[in-house]
Every structure is written in C-alpha cells, then in structure tokens.
Amino acid sequence: MKFIDDLDIIYPYTYDSSNMKGYAEMLFIPSNIAELRNGIIKLYDENIKITISGAGTGITGARVPSGGAVISIEKLNSIYLSEDKSSVKIGPAVSLKELDIFLNDYGLFLPPNPTEYNASLGGNVATNASGARTFKYGAIRNYVKSLKIVLSNGDLLSIKRGENFADENKLNIKSEKGKIYSIELPSYEMPNVKNASGYFSKENLDLIDLFIGSEGTLGIFVEIELEVQKRPENVLGGIAFFDNKNKLIEFVDILREKSISNNKINIIDNNNITARLIEYFDIESLKLLKAKYSEISDDAIGAIWFEQEYNPNFEDKLMSDWYSFIENFTSLTDLTWFALNDKEHEKLKEFRHELPLQVYENLTSNSQKKVGLDCAVPINKFNELFDFYYENCPKLGLKYVIFGHIANCHLHVNIFCQNDEEYILAKSFYDKSIDRALAFKGTISAEHGIGKLKKDYLVKMYGKKAIQEMINVKKIFDDKLLLNIGTMFDIN
Ligand SMILES: Cc1cc2nc3c(=O)[nH]c(=O)nc-3n(C[C@H](O)[C@H](O)[C@H](O)COP(=O)(O)OP(=O)(O)OC[C@H]3O[C@@H](n4cnc5c(N)ncnc54)[C@H](O)[C@@H]3O)c2cc1C
C-alpha cells in the first residue's frame, strides 16, 4: 500500500473538465479491492478526507478535491462477459470506449451512449450518465444489475437489483462484516424528466438506485455488473441542416411524436420513420464547428442529428422517406449527411463529440469561464423554455452555444465569459433559466450531476429539508463524513 505525496504526480487528479481546480496532499492508486480496503481503513482511522477519482471528464467539479487524499480507481479495469452474454462484470476504471471495443467483438453493446468515450464506467454510474441514445434506451441506471461498494470505513456492500426494496421509506442492508445499515429515504418528489440531481428517492425504492447517481458521496464502486444487449445491425443516421428555426422545431416535434407511442419509444424495426436519438445544434454551435468542418453551409441556422434502427428489407424505402420528410422542413435537404455503415456513423458521432470538445478547448485556451445549463423539462413545456433561451441569451451580448438532447427536452446552454462582469451577467440568465425550468416541473441537471458547481441550485430544487435528509443518508454509510465532501451538498 503506497500513498503518493509528490505534488507533481498528484496534480492531474486535482481538476476535471469543468476547469475547476482543487488540491490534495495524498494520492492512493490501489491495484485491487483488498488493497483499496486496507488503504481506506487507514485514511478512515486518521480522519483524512477522501475524494474518489474516475477519469476526470466530469463537468461539475465533482471529483475535484479540497485537501486530504485522492483515491484513483484507475487500476481496477477487469472485464468479464457472462456465459449467456447478457451482462458484463467490470472494474470501475473501464472506459466507455474500452467496453464498446470489447462488446463489439461479440456483437453486443451498452445501449446508453454518453458522448465522452474516455469517461470511466465508475464515473458514469456515479453520475447516472446518459447520452444521445437515452431517448430510446434511458440512462445508465436502467442497465446496472449489481454493484460492489466499499464504504469509507472499509466495509463492503454487495447490492443486486431486485433484491432489496424500501418498505415505504425505510431500507436496511447487511454488509460483508455483518453490520446492518438502516436508512430513511429522503421525502422529496423527483421530477418526471431525465434527471441527475441529488439522490434517487421514491417509495419502495430499489436500494441499488440510491447509489446510482450519488456522485461518490456514499461509497466507492469497485465492481459493476451491467446488462448488455445485441448490437443493432442496421442503423440509419443523418445530420440534416435547416434554414429556419421554427421549421427545425416543427421537424423535431413531429419526429419525436412519430417515435413515441403510449409513452414508450417504439420498437424500431419496421418500415416507418422513427428515431432512437434526436440531437440539436444551433447556429452558434455550427459556427464553432466550422473551425473543423468548413463544409457547413453558411445558410444553415441549425442542424439535427438523428438515428433509427431498421429492417434492411426496407432500406431503400426508408432512405427515400427520410429524404422526403426532411424536405418538408428545409431547403437544404441536399446537404444532409446520411450514414448507413460504421465508418459513416463514426463521422457523425465525431461531429457531435467535436462540439463539447470545442467548448472545452475554447475555455482552456482562452482561460475563460463557462456558465452551463443542463436543464430538462416535460415535453409540453419544452418549446416555452426553448423560446425563453433564445429571447434572452442573445441579449447578453456574450458568446454562447445551445445544443444537445432535444429528443429528451434537454439542451445544454454554454455561455463563455471573459471576465467577472460577463460571468455575473451570464449567471443572472442562468438563475432565471433555472427558475423557469423548476416552474415547469423540470430539473436543474438532467445528466451532468450537481458536483461542486450546482449545490445552491439543488437547494432551490428540493429545499433545505431535502438536503438535510440526503445528509442523514450519507451519515449512515459514511459516519465520519470523509467521502467526496463538498460534492452535491455542503455539510455544516
Ligand atoms: C466532451 C464531453 C462530453 C460529455 N458528454 C456527456 C454525455 O453525453 N452524457 C453525460 O452524462 N455526461 C457527459 N459528460 C460528462 C462526463 O463524461 C460524465 O459525467 C462521466 O460520467 C464522468 O465520468 P468520469 O470517469 O470522468 O468521472 P470523474 O469526473 O472522475 O468523477 C465524476 C464523479 O464520479 C465519482 N466517481 C468516479 N468513479 C467512481 C467510483 N468508482 N465509485 C464512486 N464514485 C465514483 C467521482 O467521485 C465524481 O463525483 C461529458 C464530458 C465531456 C468532457
């Protein structure tokens, strides 16, 4: 067991992709679970604060330490496929990319598709990550079958989905050491939208769901079992460019409607147009992307990336249907980039991924600050929020981009600020937007989590009592309050 105190080695673990910077005095990189448990017991005995580090792609400062020790799980990177090929058991350090390459060889995939392929699955489960395909498949929560969790006192919990439900709001779990942990669930009601804000809590909760999305505040995931599925063989994708914003929104509304029946996304293997993902790029996003993609037309005011799984017997018909469908909403139909094979799909994915990368690049190379909205609202309120963004954001006179998961009524608004004055201006727009989203029964964070940047807004969303209820839960699993302190909420 080795604790590293060389600050140069520790430095890369003191920030994340939010550009927030912290500090730590110690770094611990265990080679296996036993070593992790011995190390964490030592830290626990000495009352040393612990921050859990995944791959550092988080954009809310969740893994940014404020003193104490960082535990990096980077060496826990095993992958085992179950015999019936329906699930994988992995170490938390396995990245989305590594898992995808592994599964591809077996014709399998993990349905949710968070954009950042370098993120660890441990980080993904800790933030309940989701991505473009979440429209059809939901967030990563839906695929977590079991978790092994090391607590700050070194104890180990093994939780399987479907085995331990709350009796109303009470839950008990027995650890490996035989200790019973008894909790009372927070009493707030979660919004009925895509959500990654605060602990998951509802009546008759499955215990595993409390830990998913808990942002490392309750324990360290050391083994994750995920359901995997047969990789769809035939996927039709495209990026369509639009010359009119209202028409673009009309296109999205109709496409969303075509893809949903009885509140469920259709099983998409027929000969009709439906979408498993619908992603939005506004004109400012296209301007940013032009640095790398000079072929983007000056006439385009926005674009939509879509994908549909389909039956190959209908390929020609579907291609022609999509073309005609798009034609109803834009005169730029001929510029549509269509994709049918892996190579073509990769190009579209790269285009989408390039946007947050350009945002990050913009921030770091110009030492700017970003104000970033991550709200989702119910479908019937989405267009109102969309109009609010566009009525108010351009008035700030600051550089911004609006893009993302329009299928889930969830857009990212990123505003770039050069100085404190601009930051205050952007923050006032941010506050008003959050108020709108909450008034519409939406969420302050649909996928990035709360981290250290959105704590005040979590109080706004659920109220002070709810925060105290979350802290009470944390105290049961982390009695000395050592783990990821300052993430999700402050403890006074
Ligand atoms: C370009 C870009 C695109 C992105 N796109 C998406 C997207 O489409 N969807 C999305 O949801 N997010 C997205 N993100 C955000 C980020 O990738 C996710 O939040 C991701 O889940 C973080 O994983 P990580 O391994 O980098 O975790 P880190 O940033 O290292 O940590 C995040 C949180 O997880 C905790 N944690 C990490 N590992 C463990 C563990 N083993 N046990 C317990 N807690 C742990 C940390 O303590 C911290 O609280 C994007 C980020 C970037 C930079």
The ligand as a Tripos MOL2 file, in Angstrom:
@<TRIPOS>MOLECULE
LIG
   53    58     1     0     0
SMALL
NO_CHARGES

@<TRIPOS>ATOM
      1 C1        -16.6150   16.2690  -24.1040 C.3       1 LIG1
      2 C2        -17.5130   15.7630  -23.0080 C.ar      1 LIG1
      3 C3        -18.7350   15.1920  -23.3370 C.ar      1 LIG1
      4 C4        -19.5770   14.7070  -22.3260 C.ar      1 LIG1
      5 N1        -20.7570   14.1220  -22.6610 N.ar      1 LIG1
      6 C5        -21.5530   13.5950  -21.7050 C.ar      1 LIG1
      7 C6        -22.7800   12.9430  -22.0430 C.ar      1 LIG1
      8 O1        -23.1400   12.8120  -23.1950 O.2       1 LIG1
      9 N2        -23.5390   12.4580  -21.0370 N.ar      1 LIG1
     10 C7        -23.1610   12.5560  -19.7150 C.ar      1 LIG1
     11 O2        -23.8900   12.0730  -18.8390 O.2       1 LIG1
     12 N3        -22.0120   13.1700  -19.3650 N.ar      1 LIG1
     13 C8        -21.2000   13.6770  -20.3110 C.ar      1 LIG1
     14 N4        -20.0210   14.2890  -19.9650 N.ar      1 LIG1
     15 C9        -19.6470   14.3750  -18.5470 C.3       1 LIG1
     16 C10       -18.8020   13.1870  -18.0110 C.3       1 LIG1
     17 O3        -18.2120   12.4460  -19.0500 O.3       1 LIG1
     18 C11       -19.6640   12.2760  -17.1510 C.3       1 LIG1
     19 O4        -20.1160   12.9840  -16.0160 O.3       1 LIG1
     20 C12       -18.9330   10.9950  -16.6760 C.3       1 LIG1
     21 O5        -19.8660   10.1390  -16.0910 O.3       1 LIG1
     22 C13       -17.8130   11.2470  -15.6840 C.3       1 LIG1
     23 O6        -17.0330   10.0650  -15.5980 O.3       1 LIG1
     24 P1        -15.5040   10.1170  -15.1000 P.3       1 LIG1
     25 O7        -14.9600    8.7430  -15.0470 O.co2     1 LIG1
     26 O8        -14.7280   11.0780  -15.9000 O.co2     1 LIG1
     27 O9        -15.7160   10.6450  -13.6060 O.3       1 LIG1
     28 P2        -14.9920   11.8010  -12.7960 P.3       1 LIG1
     29 O10       -15.1130   13.1000  -13.4610 O.co2     1 LIG1
     30 O11       -13.6330   11.3530  -12.4140 O.co2     1 LIG1
     31 O12       -15.9280   11.7830  -11.4940 O.3       1 LIG1
     32 C14       -17.2800   12.1130  -11.5620 C.3       1 LIG1
     33 C15       -17.9480   11.7240  -10.2390 C.3       1 LIG1
     34 O13       -17.9950   10.3060  -10.1280 O.3       1 LIG1
     35 C16       -17.3780    9.8760   -8.9120 C.3       1 LIG1
     36 N5        -16.7700    8.5700   -9.1640 N.ar      1 LIG1
     37 C17       -15.8980    8.2390  -10.1470 C.ar      1 LIG1
     38 N6        -15.5910    6.9410  -10.0630 N.ar      1 LIG1
     39 C18       -16.2840    6.4300   -9.0130 C.ar      1 LIG1
     40 C19       -16.3720    5.1490   -8.4150 C.ar      1 LIG1
     41 N7        -15.6800    4.0850   -8.8650 N.pl3     1 LIG1
     42 N8        -17.1850    4.9870   -7.3360 N.ar      1 LIG1
     43 C20       -17.9160    6.0310   -6.8450 C.ar      1 LIG1
     44 N9        -17.8490    7.2610   -7.3660 N.ar      1 LIG1
     45 C21       -17.0360    7.4640   -8.4430 C.ar      1 LIG1
     46 C22       -16.3840   10.9770   -8.6000 C.3       1 LIG1
     47 O14       -16.0250   10.9990   -7.2370 O.3       1 LIG1
     48 C23       -17.1770   12.1900   -9.0120 C.3       1 LIG1
     49 O15       -18.0960   12.5170   -8.0020 O.3       1 LIG1
     50 C24       -19.1680   14.8010  -20.9580 C.ar      1 LIG1
     51 C25       -17.9330   15.3660  -20.6440 C.ar      1 LIG1
     52 C26       -17.1100   15.8580  -21.6430 C.ar      1 LIG1
     53 C27       -15.7800   16.4530  -21.2610 C.3       1 LIG1
@<TRIPOS>BOND
     1     1     2 1
     2     2     3 ar
     3     2    52 ar
     4     3     4 ar
     5     4     5 ar
     6     4    50 ar
     7     5     6 ar
     8     6     7 ar
     9     6    13 1
    10     7     8 2
    11     7     9 ar
    12     9    10 ar
    13    10    11 2
    14    10    12 ar
    15    12    13 ar
    16    13    14 ar
    17    14    15 1
    18    14    50 ar
    19    15    16 1
    20    16    17 1
    21    16    18 1
    22    18    19 1
    23    18    20 1
    24    20    21 1
    25    20    22 1
    26    22    23 1
    27    23    24 1
    28    24    25 2
    29    24    26 1
    30    24    27 1
    31    27    28 1
    32    28    29 2
    33    28    30 1
    34    28    31 1
    35    31    32 1
    36    32    33 1
    37    33    34 1
    38    33    48 1
    39    34    35 1
    40    35    36 1
    41    35    46 1
    42    36    37 ar
    43    36    45 ar
    44    37    38 ar
    45    38    39 ar
    46    39    40 ar
    47    39    45 ar
    48    40    41 1
    49    40    42 ar
    50    42    43 ar
    51    43    44 ar
    52    44    45 ar
    53    46    47 1
    54    46    48 1
    55    48    49 1
    56    50    51 ar
    57    51    52 ar
    58    52    53 1
@<TRIPOS>SUBSTRUCTURE
     1 LIG1         1 GROUP 0 **** ****
